[in-house]
Amino acid sequence: MPNGGRLTISTRLNENKTVVLDIQDTGEGMSEDVLARCLEPFFSTKGLDGTGMGLTVANTVVRGYGGSLDVKSVKGKGTTVTIALPVWEAGGDDDSYKNPVPVTRKLSILVVDDEPWTLDVVSRMLSAEGHAVTTAENGTAGLQKARTGSYDVVITDRAMPDMVGDDLAASIKAFRPSTGVILLTGFGDIMLAQKKLPKGVDVVLPKPLTAEDLFLAVSRVAPKDKK
C-alpha cells in the first residue's frame, strides 16, 4: 500500500474444524496475470528489489502444517490472503510431516518437461543446491537421455503431448529400477489424497511447485549415502 490504506486481520473457526485467517488490504491489488503467478517461485514484480520467494515461502509453511493458502485480488481494489489451518488435536505423531534424511552429496538429475519456464525454474533451484542437472523438452527426449546417461533422480511432468510422465516413469524403472522418479502434476493434491502412485513413480509433487517441496522430494528419492 504505497499510498497508505487499511490492513484488516480477522480469524474464524469453520464447522469442519478449520481455523481461517484473513489478511485484507486496500492497496493497489494485482492484475489477473500477476495473480495467476503470484505463488510461483522466483516470480516478482519488483525487479531486482524482489526475490520472488515471499509468497512461495509462506505457502510452503502453511502447507507444511496441513493447511492451504489462497490469494484473491482486484486491480486497484486490494488483496485478500486467506490461510486455512486444521485445528490441532492431541494424539499420536503424524509421520507424514517427518523430515527426510538430507542429501549430503551432489546428485545427477534429469528434468523432463515440455514447458520451458518449468525447466528453467526447476533447473535453477537444483543447480543452486550444487546438483548436476540435465534437461529434456519432452518425454521422448527424456527417455533417450535416461537410457544413455546415468541419473540418480528423474523429475518429469505428467501432461506431455508425446509421452505422459506415467509412461516415462514406468519405462525408466524397467531398465534402471534404482533411479528415483518424481512426477510433477497440477493434479498432485488429488493423487496424494487417493494414495495411489502410477507405476514407476516414487513421489508425486503437486504444482504450483515450491523450492522446499522440491528439495524434500529429492531427499526422499535420492540414493542413500554410503557409510
PyMOL commands that place a pseudoatom at each C-alpha (Angstrom):
pseudoatom trace, name=CA, resn=MET, resi=1, chain=A, elem=C, hetatm=0, pos=[0.000, 0.000, 0.000]
pseudoatom trace, name=CA, resn=PRO, resi=2, chain=A, elem=C, hetatm=0, pos=[2.433, 2.741, -1.176]
pseudoatom trace, name=CA, resn=ASN, resi=3, chain=A, elem=C, hetatm=0, pos=[-0.154, 5.479, -0.584]
pseudoatom trace, name=CA, resn=GLY, resi=4, chain=A, elem=C, hetatm=0, pos=[-1.408, 4.117, 2.720]
pseudoatom trace, name=CA, resn=GLY, resi=5, chain=A, elem=C, hetatm=0, pos=[-4.624, 2.261, 3.401]
pseudoatom trace, name=CA, resn=ARG, resi=6, chain=A, elem=C, hetatm=0, pos=[-6.278, -0.165, 5.763]
pseudoatom trace, name=CA, resn=LEU, resi=7, chain=A, elem=C, hetatm=0, pos=[-4.959, -3.614, 6.729]
pseudoatom trace, name=CA, resn=THR, resi=8, chain=A, elem=C, hetatm=0, pos=[-7.547, -5.903, 8.309]
pseudoatom trace, name=CA, resn=ILE, resi=9, chain=A, elem=C, hetatm=0, pos=[-6.743, -9.214, 10.009]
pseudoatom trace, name=CA, resn=SER, resi=10, chain=A, elem=C, hetatm=0, pos=[-9.574, -11.483, 11.113]
pseudoatom trace, name=CA, resn=THR, resi=11, chain=A, elem=C, hetatm=0, pos=[-9.984, -15.095, 12.218]
pseudoatom trace, name=CA, resn=ARG, resi=12, chain=A, elem=C, hetatm=0, pos=[-12.855, -17.550, 12.316]
pseudoatom trace, name=CA, resn=LEU, resi=13, chain=A, elem=C, hetatm=0, pos=[-13.494, -21.203, 13.061]
pseudoatom trace, name=CA, resn=ASN, resi=14, chain=A, elem=C, hetatm=0, pos=[-15.257, -23.220, 10.372]
pseudoatom trace, name=CA, resn=GLU, resi=15, chain=A, elem=C, hetatm=0, pos=[-17.589, -26.116, 11.106]
pseudoatom trace, name=CA, resn=ASN, resi=16, chain=A, elem=C, hetatm=0, pos=[-15.055, -28.529, 9.609]
pseudoatom trace, name=CA, resn=LYS, resi=17, chain=A, elem=C, hetatm=0, pos=[-12.620, -27.752, 12.457]
pseudoatom trace, name=CA, resn=THR, resi=18, chain=A, elem=C, hetatm=0, pos=[-10.534, -25.434, 10.330]
pseudoatom trace, name=CA, resn=VAL, resi=19, chain=A, elem=C, hetatm=0, pos=[-9.146, -22.140, 11.589]
pseudoatom trace, name=CA, resn=VAL, resi=20, chain=A, elem=C, hetatm=0, pos=[-9.276, -19.453, 8.898]
pseudoatom trace, name=CA, resn=LEU, resi=21, chain=A, elem=C, hetatm=0, pos=[-7.091, -16.348, 8.915]
pseudoatom trace, name=CA, resn=ASP, resi=22, chain=A, elem=C, hetatm=0, pos=[-7.944, -13.497, 6.508]
pseudoatom trace, name=CA, resn=ILE, resi=23, chain=A, elem=C, hetatm=0, pos=[-5.414, -10.719, 5.787]
pseudoatom trace, name=CA, resn=GLN, resi=24, chain=A, elem=C, hetatm=0, pos=[-7.026, -7.992, 3.683]
pseudoatom trace, name=CA, resn=ASP, resi=25, chain=A, elem=C, hetatm=0, pos=[-5.584, -4.718, 2.423]
pseudoatom trace, name=CA, resn=THR, resi=26, chain=A, elem=C, hetatm=0, pos=[-6.924, -1.776, 0.438]
pseudoatom trace, name=CA, resn=GLY, resi=27, chain=A, elem=C, hetatm=0, pos=[-3.789, -1.403, -1.666]
pseudoatom trace, name=CA, resn=GLU, resi=28, chain=A, elem=C, hetatm=0, pos=[-3.096, -1.479, -5.378]
pseudoatom trace, name=CA, resn=GLY, resi=29, chain=A, elem=C, hetatm=0, pos=[-4.205, -5.070, -5.926]
pseudoatom trace, name=CA, resn=MET, resi=30, chain=A, elem=C, hetatm=0, pos=[-2.956, -7.369, -8.690]
pseudoatom trace, name=CA, resn=SER, resi=31, chain=A, elem=C, hetatm=0, pos=[-3.797, -7.855, -12.336]
pseudoatom trace, name=CA, resn=GLU, resi=32, chain=A, elem=C, hetatm=0, pos=[-5.198, -11.227, -13.383]
pseudoatom trace, name=CA, resn=ASP, resi=33, chain=A, elem=C, hetatm=0, pos=[-1.847, -12.220, -14.923]
pseudoatom trace, name=CA, resn=VAL, resi=34, chain=A, elem=C, hetatm=0, pos=[0.107, -11.382, -11.755]
pseudoatom trace, name=CA, resn=LEU, resi=35, chain=A, elem=C, hetatm=0, pos=[-2.486, -13.081, -9.528]
pseudoatom trace, name=CA, resn=ALA, resi=36, chain=A, elem=C, hetatm=0, pos=[-2.204, -16.285, -11.580]
pseudoatom trace, name=CA, resn=ARG, resi=37, chain=A, elem=C, hetatm=0, pos=[1.568, -16.430, -10.957]
pseudoatom trace, name=CA, resn=CYS, resi=38, chain=A, elem=C, hetatm=0, pos=[1.972, -14.859, -7.510]
pseudoatom trace, name=CA, resn=LEU, resi=39, chain=A, elem=C, hetatm=0, pos=[2.739, -18.190, -5.789]
pseudoatom trace, name=CA, resn=GLU, resi=40, chain=A, elem=C, hetatm=0, pos=[5.323, -19.259, -8.358]
pseudoatom trace, name=CA, resn=PRO, resi=41, chain=A, elem=C, hetatm=0, pos=[8.929, -19.356, -7.081]
pseudoatom trace, name=CA, resn=PHE, resi=42, chain=A, elem=C, hetatm=0, pos=[11.161, -16.539, -8.363]
pseudoatom trace, name=CA, resn=PHE, resi=43, chain=A, elem=C, hetatm=0, pos=[8.210, -14.611, -9.843]
pseudoatom trace, name=CA, resn=SER, resi=44, chain=A, elem=C, hetatm=0, pos=[8.383, -10.954, -8.814]
pseudoatom trace, name=CA, resn=THR, resi=45, chain=A, elem=C, hetatm=0, pos=[7.003, -7.605, -9.973]
pseudoatom trace, name=CA, resn=LYS, resi=46, chain=A, elem=C, hetatm=0, pos=[9.714, -5.706, -8.065]
pseudoatom trace, name=CA, resn=GLY, resi=47, chain=A, elem=C, hetatm=0, pos=[12.586, -6.300, -10.461]
pseudoatom trace, name=CA, resn=LEU, resi=48, chain=A, elem=C, hetatm=0, pos=[15.970, -6.547, -8.752]
pseudoatom trace, name=CA, resn=ASP, resi=49, chain=A, elem=C, hetatm=0, pos=[14.418, -5.428, -5.458]
pseudoatom trace, name=CA, resn=GLY, resi=50, chain=A, elem=C, hetatm=0, pos=[12.407, -8.647, -5.090]
pseudoatom trace, name=CA, resn=THR, resi=51, chain=A, elem=C, hetatm=0, pos=[13.376, -12.323, -4.748]
pseudoatom trace, name=CA, resn=GLY, resi=52, chain=A, elem=C, hetatm=0, pos=[10.033, -13.737, -5.848]
pseudoatom trace, name=CA, resn=MET, resi=53, chain=A, elem=C, hetatm=0, pos=[10.050, -16.124, -2.874]
pseudoatom trace, name=CA, resn=GLY, resi=54, chain=A, elem=C, hetatm=0, pos=[7.921, -14.321, -0.259]
pseudoatom trace, name=CA, resn=LEU, resi=55, chain=A, elem=C, hetatm=0, pos=[4.527, -15.839, -1.007]
pseudoatom trace, name=CA, resn=THR, resi=56, chain=A, elem=C, hetatm=0, pos=[6.212, -19.078, -2.081]
pseudoatom trace, name=CA, resn=VAL, resi=57, chain=A, elem=C, hetatm=0, pos=[7.802, -19.498, 1.350]
pseudoatom trace, name=CA, resn=ALA, resi=58, chain=A, elem=C, hetatm=0, pos=[4.546, -18.529, 3.099]
pseudoatom trace, name=CA, resn=ASN, resi=59, chain=A, elem=C, hetatm=0, pos=[2.640, -21.097, 1.059]
pseudoatom trace, name=CA, resn=THR, resi=60, chain=A, elem=C, hetatm=0, pos=[5.244, -23.754, 1.858]
pseudoatom trace, name=CA, resn=VAL, resi=61, chain=A, elem=C, hetatm=0, pos=[5.000, -23.091, 5.597]
pseudoatom trace, name=CA, resn=VAL, resi=62, chain=A, elem=C, hetatm=0, pos=[1.195, -23.230, 5.568]
pseudoatom trace, name=CA, resn=ARG, resi=63, chain=A, elem=C, hetatm=0, pos=[1.143, -26.451, 3.565]
pseudoatom trace, name=CA, resn=GLY, resi=64, chain=A, elem=C, hetatm=0, pos=[3.739, -27.905, 5.936]
pseudoatom trace, name=CA, resn=TYR, resi=65, chain=A, elem=C, hetatm=0, pos=[1.143, -27.594, 8.699]
pseudoatom trace, name=CA, resn=GLY, resi=66, chain=A, elem=C, hetatm=0, pos=[-1.511, -29.289, 6.572]
pseudoatom trace, name=CA, resn=GLY, resi=67, chain=A, elem=C, hetatm=0, pos=[-3.221, -26.062, 5.567]
pseudoatom trace, name=CA, resn=SER, resi=68, chain=A, elem=C, hetatm=0, pos=[-3.902, -24.055, 2.430]
pseudoatom trace, name=CA, resn=LEU, resi=69, chain=A, elem=C, hetatm=0, pos=[-3.203, -20.512, 1.263]
pseudoatom trace, name=CA, resn=ASP, resi=70, chain=A, elem=C, hetatm=0, pos=[-5.440, -18.682, -1.215]
pseudoatom trace, name=CA, resn=VAL, resi=71, chain=A, elem=C, hetatm=0, pos=[-4.959, -15.242, -2.757]
pseudoatom trace, name=CA, resn=LYS, resi=72, chain=A, elem=C, hetatm=0, pos=[-7.754, -13.090, -4.214]
pseudoatom trace, name=CA, resn=SER, resi=73, chain=A, elem=C, hetatm=0, pos=[-7.109, -9.650, -5.659]
pseudoatom trace, name=CA, resn=VAL, resi=74, chain=A, elem=C, hetatm=0, pos=[-8.665, -6.986, -7.847]
pseudoatom trace, name=CA, resn=LYS, resi=75, chain=A, elem=C, hetatm=0, pos=[-6.536, -4.377, -9.576]
pseudoatom trace, name=CA, resn=GLY, resi=76, chain=A, elem=C, hetatm=0, pos=[-6.987, -1.052, -7.816]
pseudoatom trace, name=CA, resn=LYS, resi=77, chain=A, elem=C, hetatm=0, pos=[-9.124, -2.505, -5.009]
pseudoatom trace, name=CA, resn=GLY, resi=78, chain=A, elem=C, hetatm=0, pos=[-6.748, -4.521, -2.839]
pseudoatom trace, name=CA, resn=THR, resi=79, chain=A, elem=C, hetatm=0, pos=[-5.813, -8.081, -1.969]
pseudoatom trace, name=CA, resn=THR, resi=80, chain=A, elem=C, hetatm=0, pos=[-7.047, -10.737, 0.442]
pseudoatom trace, name=CA, resn=VAL, resi=81, chain=A, elem=C, hetatm=0, pos=[-4.875, -13.649, 1.549]
pseudoatom trace, name=CA, resn=THR, resi=82, chain=A, elem=C, hetatm=0, pos=[-6.791, -16.467, 3.229]
pseudoatom trace, name=CA, resn=ILE, resi=83, chain=A, elem=C, hetatm=0, pos=[-4.977, -19.105, 5.255]
pseudoatom trace, name=CA, resn=ALA, resi=84, chain=A, elem=C, hetatm=0, pos=[-6.858, -22.193, 6.433]
pseudoatom trace, name=CA, resn=LEU, resi=85, chain=A, elem=C, hetatm=0, pos=[-5.255, -24.457, 9.039]
pseudoatom trace, name=CA, resn=PRO, resi=86, chain=A, elem=C, hetatm=0, pos=[-6.564, -27.643, 10.652]
pseudoatom trace, name=CA, resn=VAL, resi=87, chain=A, elem=C, hetatm=0, pos=[-7.322, -27.457, 14.362]
pseudoatom trace, name=CA, resn=TRP, resi=88, chain=A, elem=C, hetatm=0, pos=[-4.646, -29.320, 16.283]
pseudoatom trace, name=CA, resn=GLU, resi=89, chain=A, elem=C, hetatm=0, pos=[-5.863, -32.179, 18.404]
pseudoatom trace, name=CA, resn=ALA, resi=90, chain=A, elem=C, hetatm=0, pos=[-3.783, -34.137, 20.907]
pseudoatom trace, name=CA, resn=GLY, resi=91, chain=A, elem=C, hetatm=0, pos=[-2.886, -37.594, 19.694]
pseudoatom trace, name=CA, resn=GLY, resi=92, chain=A, elem=C, hetatm=0, pos=[-0.193, -39.703, 18.051]
pseudoatom trace, name=CA, resn=ASP, resi=93, chain=A, elem=C, hetatm=0, pos=[2.535, -38.334, 15.855]
pseudoatom trace, name=CA, resn=ASP, resi=94, chain=A, elem=C, hetatm=0, pos=[1.812, -37.836, 12.164]
pseudoatom trace, name=CA, resn=ASP, resi=95, chain=A, elem=C, hetatm=0, pos=[4.646, -39.479, 10.221]
pseudoatom trace, name=CA, resn=SER, resi=96, chain=A, elem=C, hetatm=0, pos=[3.685, -37.654, 7.019]
pseudoatom trace, name=CA, resn=TYR, resi=97, chain=A, elem=C, hetatm=0, pos=[5.429, -34.491, 8.221]
pseudoatom trace, name=CA, resn=LYS, resi=98, chain=A, elem=C, hetatm=0, pos=[8.686, -36.035, 9.422]
pseudoatom trace, name=CA, resn=ASN, resi=99, chain=A, elem=C, hetatm=0, pos=[11.710, -34.600, 7.667]
pseudoatom trace, name=CA, resn=PRO, resi=100, chain=A, elem=C, hetatm=0, pos=[13.516, -36.966, 5.283]
pseudoatom trace, name=CA, resn=VAL, resi=101, chain=A, elem=C, hetatm=0, pos=[17.230, -37.622, 5.577]
pseudoatom trace, name=CA, resn=PRO, resi=102, chain=A, elem=C, hetatm=0, pos=[19.048, -34.637, 3.996]
pseudoatom trace, name=CA, resn=VAL, resi=103, chain=A, elem=C, hetatm=0, pos=[21.030, -35.210, 0.801]
pseudoatom trace, name=CA, resn=THR, resi=104, chain=A, elem=C, hetatm=0, pos=[24.681, -34.778, 1.702]
pseudoatom trace, name=CA, resn=ARG, resi=105, chain=A, elem=C, hetatm=0, pos=[26.165, -35.389, -1.735]
pseudoatom trace, name=CA, resn=LYS, resi=106, chain=A, elem=C, hetatm=0, pos=[25.565, -33.827, -5.120]
pseudoatom trace, name=CA, resn=LEU, resi=107, chain=A, elem=C, hetatm=0, pos=[23.269, -35.719, -7.460]
pseudoatom trace, name=CA, resn=SER, resi=108, chain=A, elem=C, hetatm=0, pos=[22.886, -36.176, -11.185]
pseudoatom trace, name=CA, resn=ILE, resi=109, chain=A, elem=C, hetatm=0, pos=[19.301, -35.172, -12.008]
pseudoatom trace, name=CA, resn=LEU, resi=110, chain=A, elem=C, hetatm=0, pos=[17.299, -35.305, -15.242]
pseudoatom trace, name=CA, resn=VAL, resi=111, chain=A, elem=C, hetatm=0, pos=[14.381, -32.859, -15.529]
pseudoatom trace, name=CA, resn=VAL, resi=112, chain=A, elem=C, hetatm=0, pos=[11.757, -33.514, -18.237]
pseudoatom trace, name=CA, resn=ASP, resi=113, chain=A, elem=C, hetatm=0, pos=[9.029, -31.002, -19.085]
pseudoatom trace, name=CA, resn=ASP, resi=114, chain=A, elem=C, hetatm=0, pos=[7.506, -29.553, -22.248]
pseudoatom trace, name=CA, resn=GLU, resi=115, chain=A, elem=C, hetatm=0, pos=[7.169, -26.117, -20.603]
pseudoatom trace, name=CA, resn=PRO, resi=116, chain=A, elem=C, hetatm=0, pos=[10.432, -24.120, -20.967]
pseudoatom trace, name=CA, resn=TRP, resi=117, chain=A, elem=C, hetatm=0, pos=[9.593, -21.981, -17.918]
pseudoatom trace, name=CA, resn=THR, resi=118, chain=A, elem=C, hetatm=0, pos=[9.262, -25.019, -15.646]
pseudoatom trace, name=CA, resn=LEU, resi=119, chain=A, elem=C, hetatm=0, pos=[12.510, -26.487, -16.976]
pseudoatom trace, name=CA, resn=ASP, resi=120, chain=A, elem=C, hetatm=0, pos=[14.302, -23.215, -16.258]
pseudoatom trace, name=CA, resn=VAL, resi=121, chain=A, elem=C, hetatm=0, pos=[12.923, -22.740, -12.728]
pseudoatom trace, name=CA, resn=VAL, resi=122, chain=A, elem=C, hetatm=0, pos=[13.427, -26.338, -11.567]
pseudoatom trace, name=CA, resn=SER, resi=123, chain=A, elem=C, hetatm=0, pos=[16.919, -26.449, -13.073]
pseudoatom trace, name=CA, resn=ARG, resi=124, chain=A, elem=C, hetatm=0, pos=[17.904, -23.197, -11.360]
pseudoatom trace, name=CA, resn=MET, resi=125, chain=A, elem=C, hetatm=0, pos=[16.671, -24.373, -7.963]
pseudoatom trace, name=CA, resn=LEU, resi=126, chain=A, elem=C, hetatm=0, pos=[18.502, -27.699, -8.220]
pseudoatom trace, name=CA, resn=SER, resi=127, chain=A, elem=C, hetatm=0, pos=[21.681, -26.167, -9.625]
pseudoatom trace, name=CA, resn=ALA, resi=128, chain=A, elem=C, hetatm=0, pos=[21.719, -23.695, -6.743]
pseudoatom trace, name=CA, resn=GLU, resi=129, chain=A, elem=C, hetatm=0, pos=[21.973, -26.707, -4.435]
pseudoatom trace, name=CA, resn=GLY, resi=130, chain=A, elem=C, hetatm=0, pos=[25.019, -27.948, -6.368]
pseudoatom trace, name=CA, resn=HIS, resi=131, chain=A, elem=C, hetatm=0, pos=[23.348, -30.777, -8.286]
pseudoatom trace, name=CA, resn=ALA, resi=132, chain=A, elem=C, hetatm=0, pos=[24.297, -31.600, -11.899]
pseudoatom trace, name=CA, resn=VAL, resi=133, chain=A, elem=C, hetatm=0, pos=[21.127, -31.003, -13.940]
pseudoatom trace, name=CA, resn=THR, resi=134, chain=A, elem=C, hetatm=0, pos=[20.266, -32.215, -17.446]
pseudoatom trace, name=CA, resn=THR, resi=135, chain=A, elem=C, hetatm=0, pos=[17.028, -31.193, -19.154]
pseudoatom trace, name=CA, resn=ALA, resi=136, chain=A, elem=C, hetatm=0, pos=[14.782, -32.685, -21.818]
pseudoatom trace, name=CA, resn=GLU, resi=137, chain=A, elem=C, hetatm=0, pos=[11.954, -30.823, -23.543]
pseudoatom trace, name=CA, resn=ASN, resi=138, chain=A, elem=C, hetatm=0, pos=[9.617, -33.829, -23.921]
pseudoatom trace, name=CA, resn=GLY, resi=139, chain=A, elem=C, hetatm=0, pos=[9.106, -37.414, -22.826]
pseudoatom trace, name=CA, resn=THR, resi=140, chain=A, elem=C, hetatm=0, pos=[10.739, -38.974, -25.873]
pseudoatom trace, name=CA, resn=ALA, resi=141, chain=A, elem=C, hetatm=0, pos=[13.912, -36.947, -25.439]
pseudoatom trace, name=CA, resn=GLY, resi=142, chain=A, elem=C, hetatm=0, pos=[13.826, -37.640, -21.721]
pseudoatom trace, name=CA, resn=LEU, resi=143, chain=A, elem=C, hetatm=0, pos=[13.632, -41.389, -22.256]
pseudoatom trace, name=CA, resn=GLN, resi=144, chain=A, elem=C, hetatm=0, pos=[16.553, -41.290, -24.699]
pseudoatom trace, name=CA, resn=LYS, resi=145, chain=A, elem=C, hetatm=0, pos=[18.709, -39.338, -22.246]
pseudoatom trace, name=CA, resn=ALA, resi=146, chain=A, elem=C, hetatm=0, pos=[17.727, -41.659, -19.398]
pseudoatom trace, name=CA, resn=ARG, resi=147, chain=A, elem=C, hetatm=0, pos=[18.838, -44.651, -21.457]
pseudoatom trace, name=CA, resn=THR, resi=148, chain=A, elem=C, hetatm=0, pos=[22.182, -43.182, -22.476]
pseudoatom trace, name=CA, resn=GLY, resi=149, chain=A, elem=C, hetatm=0, pos=[23.003, -41.392, -19.225]
pseudoatom trace, name=CA, resn=SER, resi=150, chain=A, elem=C, hetatm=0, pos=[23.211, -42.295, -15.557]
pseudoatom trace, name=CA, resn=TYR, resi=151, chain=A, elem=C, hetatm=0, pos=[20.930, -40.303, -13.242]
pseudoatom trace, name=CA, resn=ASP, resi=152, chain=A, elem=C, hetatm=0, pos=[20.236, -40.568, -9.543]
pseudoatom trace, name=CA, resn=VAL, resi=153, chain=A, elem=C, hetatm=0, pos=[16.866, -38.843, -9.891]
pseudoatom trace, name=CA, resn=VAL, resi=154, chain=A, elem=C, hetatm=0, pos=[14.446, -38.128, -12.747]
pseudoatom trace, name=CA, resn=ILE, resi=155, chain=A, elem=C, hetatm=0, pos=[11.849, -35.367, -12.363]
pseudoatom trace, name=CA, resn=THR, resi=156, chain=A, elem=C, hetatm=0, pos=[9.146, -35.440, -15.029]
pseudoatom trace, name=CA, resn=ASP, resi=157, chain=A, elem=C, hetatm=0, pos=[5.999, -33.522, -15.843]
pseudoatom trace, name=CA, resn=ARG, resi=158, chain=A, elem=C, hetatm=0, pos=[2.901, -35.681, -16.206]
pseudoatom trace, name=CA, resn=ALA, resi=159, chain=A, elem=C, hetatm=0, pos=[0.982, -33.993, -19.041]
pseudoatom trace, name=CA, resn=MET, resi=160, chain=A, elem=C, hetatm=0, pos=[3.227, -34.006, -22.103]
pseudoatom trace, name=CA, resn=PRO, resi=161, chain=A, elem=C, hetatm=0, pos=[1.962, -34.340, -25.690]
pseudoatom trace, name=CA, resn=ASP, resi=162, chain=A, elem=C, hetatm=0, pos=[4.267, -37.090, -26.938]
pseudoatom trace, name=CA, resn=MET, resi=163, chain=A, elem=C, hetatm=0, pos=[4.676, -39.261, -23.841]
pseudoatom trace, name=CA, resn=VAL, resi=164, chain=A, elem=C, hetatm=0, pos=[2.958, -38.781, -20.491]
pseudoatom trace, name=CA, resn=GLY, resi=165, chain=A, elem=C, hetatm=0, pos=[5.068, -38.824, -17.360]
pseudoatom trace, name=CA, resn=ASP, resi=166, chain=A, elem=C, hetatm=0, pos=[3.455, -42.055, -16.134]
pseudoatom trace, name=CA, resn=ASP, resi=167, chain=A, elem=C, hetatm=0, pos=[4.762, -43.956, -19.175]
pseudoatom trace, name=CA, resn=LEU, resi=168, chain=A, elem=C, hetatm=0, pos=[8.178, -42.341, -18.914]
pseudoatom trace, name=CA, resn=ALA, resi=169, chain=A, elem=C, hetatm=0, pos=[8.453, -43.316, -15.242]
pseudoatom trace, name=CA, resn=ALA, resi=170, chain=A, elem=C, hetatm=0, pos=[7.459, -46.921, -15.915]
pseudoatom trace, name=CA, resn=SER, resi=171, chain=A, elem=C, hetatm=0, pos=[9.939, -47.191, -18.798]
pseudoatom trace, name=CA, resn=ILE, resi=172, chain=A, elem=C, hetatm=0, pos=[12.832, -45.794, -16.740]
pseudoatom trace, name=CA, resn=LYS, resi=173, chain=A, elem=C, hetatm=0, pos=[12.118, -48.110, -13.809]
pseudoatom trace, name=CA, resn=ALA, resi=174, chain=A, elem=C, hetatm=0, pos=[12.053, -51.079, -16.212]
pseudoatom trace, name=CA, resn=PHE, resi=175, chain=A, elem=C, hetatm=0, pos=[15.723, -50.683, -17.195]
pseudoatom trace, name=CA, resn=ARG, resi=176, chain=A, elem=C, hetatm=0, pos=[17.042, -48.802, -14.131]
pseudoatom trace, name=CA, resn=PRO, resi=177, chain=A, elem=C, hetatm=0, pos=[14.981, -49.636, -11.004]
pseudoatom trace, name=CA, resn=SER, resi=178, chain=A, elem=C, hetatm=0, pos=[17.317, -47.781, -8.639]
pseudoatom trace, name=CA, resn=THR, resi=179, chain=A, elem=C, hetatm=0, pos=[16.588, -44.365, -10.190]
pseudoatom trace, name=CA, resn=GLY, resi=180, chain=A, elem=C, hetatm=0, pos=[14.304, -42.187, -8.067]
pseudoatom trace, name=CA, resn=VAL, resi=181, chain=A, elem=C, hetatm=0, pos=[11.370, -40.786, -10.071]
pseudoatom trace, name=CA, resn=ILE, resi=182, chain=A, elem=C, hetatm=0, pos=[9.369, -37.671, -9.130]
pseudoatom trace, name=CA, resn=LEU, resi=183, chain=A, elem=C, hetatm=0, pos=[6.156, -36.859, -11.015]
pseudoatom trace, name=CA, resn=LEU, resi=184, chain=A, elem=C, hetatm=0, pos=[5.123, -33.194, -11.381]
pseudoatom trace, name=CA, resn=THR, resi=185, chain=A, elem=C, hetatm=0, pos=[1.404, -32.568, -11.903]
pseudoatom trace, name=CA, resn=GLY, resi=186, chain=A, elem=C, hetatm=0, pos=[-1.260, -29.968, -11.310]
pseudoatom trace, name=CA, resn=PHE, resi=187, chain=A, elem=C, hetatm=0, pos=[-3.462, -32.778, -10.003]
pseudoatom trace, name=CA, resn=GLY, resi=188, chain=A, elem=C, hetatm=0, pos=[-0.901, -33.819, -7.400]
pseudoatom trace, name=CA, resn=ASP, resi=189, chain=A, elem=C, hetatm=0, pos=[-3.107, -32.995, -4.412]
pseudoatom trace, name=CA, resn=ILE, resi=190, chain=A, elem=C, hetatm=0, pos=[-5.867, -35.232, -5.796]
pseudoatom trace, name=CA, resn=MET, resi=191, chain=A, elem=C, hetatm=0, pos=[-3.443, -38.083, -6.445]
pseudoatom trace, name=CA, resn=LEU, resi=192, chain=A, elem=C, hetatm=0, pos=[-1.993, -37.777, -2.949]
pseudoatom trace, name=CA, resn=ALA, resi=193, chain=A, elem=C, hetatm=0, pos=[-5.476, -37.842, -1.438]
pseudoatom trace, name=CA, resn=GLN, resi=194, chain=A, elem=C, hetatm=0, pos=[-6.229, -41.056, -3.349]
pseudoatom trace, name=CA, resn=LYS, resi=195, chain=A, elem=C, hetatm=0, pos=[-2.947, -42.541, -2.050]
pseudoatom trace, name=CA, resn=LYS, resi=196, chain=A, elem=C, hetatm=0, pos=[-2.241, -44.216, -5.392]
pseudoatom trace, name=CA, resn=LEU, resi=197, chain=A, elem=C, hetatm=0, pos=[1.007, -43.756, -7.310]
pseudoatom trace, name=CA, resn=PRO, resi=198, chain=A, elem=C, hetatm=0, pos=[1.403, -44.547, -11.024]
pseudoatom trace, name=CA, resn=LYS, resi=199, chain=A, elem=C, hetatm=0, pos=[3.721, -47.455, -11.775]
pseudoatom trace, name=CA, resn=GLY, resi=200, chain=A, elem=C, hetatm=0, pos=[7.364, -46.389, -11.588]
pseudoatom trace, name=CA, resn=VAL, resi=201, chain=A, elem=C, hetatm=0, pos=[6.668, -43.172, -9.634]
pseudoatom trace, name=CA, resn=ASP, resi=202, chain=A, elem=C, hetatm=0, pos=[8.243, -42.806, -6.185]
pseudoatom trace, name=CA, resn=VAL, resi=203, chain=A, elem=C, hetatm=0, pos=[6.900, -39.359, -5.250]
pseudoatom trace, name=CA, resn=VAL, resi=204, chain=A, elem=C, hetatm=0, pos=[4.133, -37.127, -6.629]
pseudoatom trace, name=CA, resn=LEU, resi=205, chain=A, elem=C, hetatm=0, pos=[4.914, -33.404, -6.431]
pseudoatom trace, name=CA, resn=PRO, resi=206, chain=A, elem=C, hetatm=0, pos=[1.915, -31.066, -6.874]
pseudoatom trace, name=CA, resn=LYS, resi=207, chain=A, elem=C, hetatm=0, pos=[2.028, -27.877, -8.907]
pseudoatom trace, name=CA, resn=PRO, resi=208, chain=A, elem=C, hetatm=0, pos=[2.456, -24.966, -8.249]
pseudoatom trace, name=CA, resn=LEU, resi=209, chain=A, elem=C, hetatm=0, pos=[5.917, -26.018, -7.240]
pseudoatom trace, name=CA, resn=THR, resi=210, chain=A, elem=C, hetatm=0, pos=[7.806, -24.603, -4.270]
pseudoatom trace, name=CA, resn=ALA, resi=211, chain=A, elem=C, hetatm=0, pos=[11.538, -24.835, -3.637]
pseudoatom trace, name=CA, resn=GLU, resi=212, chain=A, elem=C, hetatm=0, pos=[11.102, -26.579, -0.287]
pseudoatom trace, name=CA, resn=ASP, resi=213, chain=A, elem=C, hetatm=0, pos=[8.689, -29.153, -1.732]
pseudoatom trace, name=CA, resn=LEU, resi=214, chain=A, elem=C, hetatm=0, pos=[11.192, -29.885, -4.498]
pseudoatom trace, name=CA, resn=PHE, resi=215, chain=A, elem=C, hetatm=0, pos=[14.142, -30.314, -2.136]
pseudoatom trace, name=CA, resn=LEU, resi=216, chain=A, elem=C, hetatm=0, pos=[12.125, -32.549, 0.207]
pseudoatom trace, name=CA, resn=ALA, resi=217, chain=A, elem=C, hetatm=0, pos=[11.006, -34.735, -2.707]
pseudoatom trace, name=CA, resn=VAL, resi=218, chain=A, elem=C, hetatm=0, pos=[14.591, -35.110, -3.961]
pseudoatom trace, name=CA, resn=SER, resi=219, chain=A, elem=C, hetatm=0, pos=[15.697, -36.041, -0.430]
pseudoatom trace, name=CA, resn=ARG, resi=220, chain=A, elem=C, hetatm=0, pos=[13.062, -38.765, -0.281]
pseudoatom trace, name=CA, resn=VAL, resi=221, chain=A, elem=C, hetatm=0, pos=[14.011, -40.478, -3.543]
pseudoatom trace, name=CA, resn=ALA, resi=222, chain=A, elem=C, hetatm=0, pos=[17.772, -39.863, -3.626]
pseudoatom trace, name=CA, resn=PRO, resi=223, chain=A, elem=C, hetatm=0, pos=[20.060, -42.863, -3.168]
pseudoatom trace, name=CA, resn=LYS, resi=224, chain=A, elem=C, hetatm=0, pos=[21.143, -43.136, 0.447]
pseudoatom trace, name=CA, resn=ASP, resi=225, chain=A, elem=C, hetatm=0, pos=[24.690, -42.044, 1.168]
pseudoatom trace, name=CA, resn=LYS, resi=226, chain=A, elem=C, hetatm=0, pos=[27.055, -44.928, 1.705]
pseudoatom trace, name=CA, resn=LYS, resi=227, chain=A, elem=C, hetatm=0, pos=[28.651, -45.081, 5.164]
for i in range(1, 227): cmd.bond("trace and resi %d" % i, "trace and resi %d" % (i + 1))
show_as sticks, trace
zoom trace
